[in-house]
Amino acid sequence: MRRRHNIKIIDAIVYEREDNIHAVQTFCGAENGVSLLYNPDDNEYYLFGRKLERGDLISRDTAGKLHLGKKVEHL
């Protein structure tokens, strides 16, 4: 029997590039510079090795772990 883990999201922020990068860095806390990295070669930020795009959702669960939700394209 598989055991399910319930993740409860307690906080989230939407990445809006230059408009709120300081707020995103503050939201990531200790992960800023570890999991959230800036690449000066392409002038982009990466979270867990995935390039952040405008509209991406960064959330935090009850254990303090960050999660990245890529933006959804509307049809």
N, C-alpha and C positions, 0 to 999 in steps of 0.2 A: 504494500500500500504506500502510495506517495504522500509525502507530507507537504502541505501547502504552507507557504509563509505569507502572512498578510502584511502588506506594506501600507502604512498610513502616512500620507503626505500632509505635512503640517504647514508648509510655507512654499511659495514659488515666486519666480520673477521671470519676466519676458526679456530676452536679449534684444536690444534695439541699437546695437553698434555704438557709435560715438555718443548717442543721446543718453545712454545710461551705463557706460562701461564702469564708471567708478562704483555705482550702486551694485553692479554684478560682482565686481571684485570684493566688495564689502560683504555681499550675500554669501559668497563662496568661503569667506573666512580663511581658515587654515589651509584650505585647498588652493587658495590663490598662490600661484607660483609652483604648485605641485601637480594638481590635476588641471587647473586652469592656467594655460600657458599662452604667451604672446609670441608670435613668429614675426620678427621684423622683416624677413625676406618677402613675405606676401602681405604684411600689414593686417594679419588676421589673428583672432583668438581661437584657441582649441580647448575643449573640455574632454578629458579622457581620450585624447587623440583624434577627436572628431571636430571638424571645423564648425564654428558657430555661425549661424546665419540669422539675419533679422527675423524676429518672430519665434525663435526657438524658446522653449520653456525649460527653465532650470528649476528643479524642485528639491526639497529637502524632506527626508522622512523623519519619523520619531527617533531614530537612532542617530540622526545627524548626517546620514549618508546622502550625497548629492545624486540626482538622477537627471538625465538629459532627455527631453522629449523634442524630437525634431518637429518643425512646423508642418502643419497640414495644409496642402494646397486645396483650395476650393475649386470645384468644377463649375 
